[in-house]
Amino acid sequence: MRGKALRYASSKFGFPVSVKLAWFLQELPSLLVPLYVVVFTAADRNSYLSNQVLIGMFLCHYIQRTLVYPFLIRGGKPTPFVSFAIAFMFCVYNGYMQGRYLSHFAVYPSDWIRRPCFITGFSLWLTGILINVHSDHILRNLRKPGETGYKIPKGGMFEYISGANFFGEIIEWTGFAIATWSLQGAAFAIFTFLVLSSRAIQHHRWYIEKFEDYPKSRKALIPFLY
């Protein structure tokens, strides 16, 4: 999950935590907890290819989000401690829930990864993670060295929506939910949509208020629609 609403951060939510440190620590449980569950507990379903691939999809996101993304951040306002703590607790719980289900309880047909449900979900997951990573790259490179202030994002999905990074993550976890075909995956996808859609709308309104020349055809979250 992402908590990137930093331009709206307030001191009333606790003392500030370095944005790089906050991102690394708050996302770390989503990587370490499922790894622990898979490696150090009697995970009966680990030997099945479908379960391995699905766990790998989940871990792939958090390897990037924990070990890569935080160290690419340029500048950035500190994260309020309360926001950091909530994100940390969510990642502990969700990491355990997804890892535990997929390694201990999820039963799939032997040909699951060749079935339309998995192929559709995997395709959405891959599309979403690529959009997410590319959108983050665009945001990181908005300002040249030494520049300050905000700029209008351009390129990629930002040509169509203000919340391209949020859109990518929503698509990613929707695909994961379809690929796992589970209540656990669906719960994560719904939570992601509820949180990130509200942030996309907030960002969109902020851009419109901040920039008089903001593209009028650009939507908040869903290309051409909303």
C-alpha positions in Angstrom: 0.0 0.0 0.0 1.0 3.6 -0.5 0.4 6.5 1.8 1.6 9.2 -0.5 -0.6 12.2 0.5 2.4 14.0 2.0 1.6 17.4 0.6 -1.4 17.4 3.0 0.6 16.2 6.0 -0.1 17.8 9.4 1.8 17.9 12.7 -1.3 17.0 14.5 -0.7 13.4 13.4 2.5 13.1 15.4 6.2 13.8 15.1 7.7 13.6 11.6 9.6 10.5 10.4 12.1 10.7 7.5 10.1 9.8 4.4 12.7 7.2 3.2 12.9 5.6 6.6 9.1 5.6 6.9 8.6 3.9 3.6 11.2 1.3 4.2 10.0 0.4 7.7 6.3 0.5 7.1 6.5 -1.7 4.0 9.0 -4.1 5.4 6.4 -6.4 7.2 4.7 -7.1 3.9 7.9 -8.6 2.8 9.3 -10.3 5.9 6.0 -11.6 7.5 4.9 -13.7 4.5 8.5 -14.9 4.0 8.6 -16.0 7.6 5.3 -17.8 7.3 6.4 -19.5 4.1 9.9 -20.6 5.2 9.6 -21.2 9.0 6.1 -22.7 9.4 4.5 -26.0 8.3 3.2 -24.5 5.0 1.5 -27.5 3.4 0.7 -25.7 0.1 4.2 -24.4 -0.6 5.1 -27.3 -2.8 2.3 -26.5 -5.4 3.3 -24.3 -8.4 0.2 -22.2 -8.3 0.7 -21.2 -4.7 4.3 -20.5 -5.3 3.5 -18.2 -8.3 0.8 -16.3 -6.3 3.0 -15.8 -3.3 5.8 -14.7 -5.7 3.4 -12.1 -7.2 2.7 -10.6 -3.7 6.4 -10.6 -2.7 7.5 -9.1 -6.0 5.5 -5.9 -5.3 7.0 -5.6 -1.8 10.5 -6.3 -2.9 10.2 -3.3 -5.1 8.3 -1.2 -2.6 10.6 -2.0 0.3 14.1 -2.5 -1.1 14.0 -0.2 -4.2 11.3 2.5 -4.0 12.3 4.2 -0.7 15.9 4.7 -1.8 14.8 6.4 -5.1 12.8 9.1 -3.3 14.1 12.6 -4.0 13.3 15.0 -1.2 9.8 14.5 0.1 8.1 15.8 3.2 8.5 13.7 6.4 5.7 11.3 7.2 3.6 11.9 10.4 4.2 9.2 12.9 0.5 8.2 13.2 0.3 7.7 9.4 3.5 5.7 9.5 2.3 3.5 12.5 -1.1 2.8 10.8 0.6 1.8 7.6 3.1 -0.4 9.5 0.3 -2.3 11.3 -1.7 -2.7 8.1 1.3 -4.3 6.4 1.9 -6.6 9.3 -1.7 -7.8 9.2 -2.1 -8.0 5.4 1.3 -9.6 4.9 0.3 -12.3 7.4 -3.2 -12.8 6.0 -2.0 -13.1 2.3 1.0 -15.3 3.2 -0.8 -17.5 5.6 -3.7 -18.2 3.2 -1.6 -18.9 0.1 0.9 -21.1 1.9 -1.4 -23.0 4.2 -5.0 -23.1 3.0 -5.4 -22.1 -0.7 -6.2 -25.1 -2.9 -6.1 -24.7 -6.7 -6.5 -27.1 -9.6 -3.2 -28.5 -10.9 -3.7 -26.5 -14.1 -4.7 -23.2 -12.3 -1.9 -21.1 -13.9 -3.2 -22.1 -17.4 -6.8 -21.2 -16.6 -8.5 -18.0 -17.8 -9.1 -16.7 -14.3 -5.4 -16.8 -13.4 -4.2 -15.5 -16.8 -6.6 -12.6 -16.7 -5.6 -11.8 -13.1 -1.9 -12.1 -13.8 -2.2 -9.9 -16.9 -3.9 -7.2 -14.9 -1.4 -7.5 -12.1 1.5 -7.2 -14.5 -0.1 -4.2 -16.2 -0.8 -2.5 -12.9 2.7 -2.9 -11.5 4.2 -1.6 -14.7 1.9 1.5 -14.7 2.7 2.0 -11.0 6.5 1.8 -11.4 6.5 4.0 -14.5 4.2 6.6 -12.9 6.5 6.8 -9.8 9.4 7.3 -12.2 7.6 10.2 -13.8 6.9 11.8 -10.5 10.4 11.4 -9.2 11.8 13.2 -12.3 9.4 16.2 -12.4 12.0 18.5 -11.0 15.5 18.9 -12.2 18.4 19.1 -9.6 18.1 22.3 -7.7 14.5 23.0 -8.7 11.7 23.4 -6.1 7.9 23.6 -6.2 5.3 21.5 -7.8 4.9 20.7 -11.5 2.2 19.1 -13.6 3.0 15.4 -14.3 3.2 14.5 -18.0 3.6 11.3 -19.9 2.3 7.7 -19.5 -1.1 7.4 -17.8 -0.7 11.0 -16.5 -1.9 12.1 -19.9 -5.3 10.7 -19.0 -5.6 10.8 -15.2 -4.2 12.7 -12.2 -3.7 9.6 -10.1 -1.8 7.4 -12.5 0.3 5.9 -9.7 -2.8 5.1 -7.7 -4.6 3.7 -10.7 -1.7 1.3 -11.4 -1.7 0.0 -7.9 -5.5 -0.5 -7.9 -5.3 -2.4 -11.2 -2.4 -4.5 -9.8 -4.2 -5.7 -6.7 -7.5 -6.2 -8.6 -5.5 -8.5 -10.8 -4.0 -10.3 -7.8 -7.5 -10.8 -6.3 -8.7 -12.4 -9.5 -5.6 -14.5 -9.8 -5.9 -15.8 -6.3 -9.7 -16.0 -6.5 -9.9 -15.5 -2.7 -11.7 -13.4 -0.1 -8.3 -12.4 1.2 -7.2 -11.1 -2.1 -10.5 -9.4 -2.7 -10.4 -7.7 0.7 -7.0 -6.3 -0.1 -8.1 -5.1 -3.5 -11.3 -3.4 -2.1 -9.3 -1.7 0.7 -6.7 -0.5 -1.9 -9.5 1.0 -4.1 -11.2 2.8 -1.2 -8.0 4.3 0.1 -6.3 5.2 -3.2 -9.4 6.4 -5.0 -10.0 9.0 -2.4 -6.4 10.2 -2.6 -6.6 10.3 -6.4 -9.6 12.6 -6.1 -7.9 14.7 -3.5 -4.8 15.1 -5.7 -6.9 15.9 -8.8 -8.7 18.7 -7.0 -5.4 20.0 -5.7 -3.9 20.1 -9.2 -6.9 22.0 -10.6 -6.7 24.6 -7.8 -2.9 24.9 -8.0 -2.5 25.2 -11.8 -4.7 27.4 -14.0 -3.4 25.5 -17.1 -4.1 22.1 -15.8 -5.4 19.9 -18.7 -9.2 20.0 -18.6 -9.6 16.6 -20.3 -7.6 14.8 -17.6 -9.7 12.8 -15.2 -9.0 11.9 -11.6 -8.7 8.1 -11.6 -10.4 6.4 -14.5 -9.3 7.4 -18.0 -12.1 9.3 -20.0 -14.7 8.6 -17.3 -13.9 9.9 -13.8 
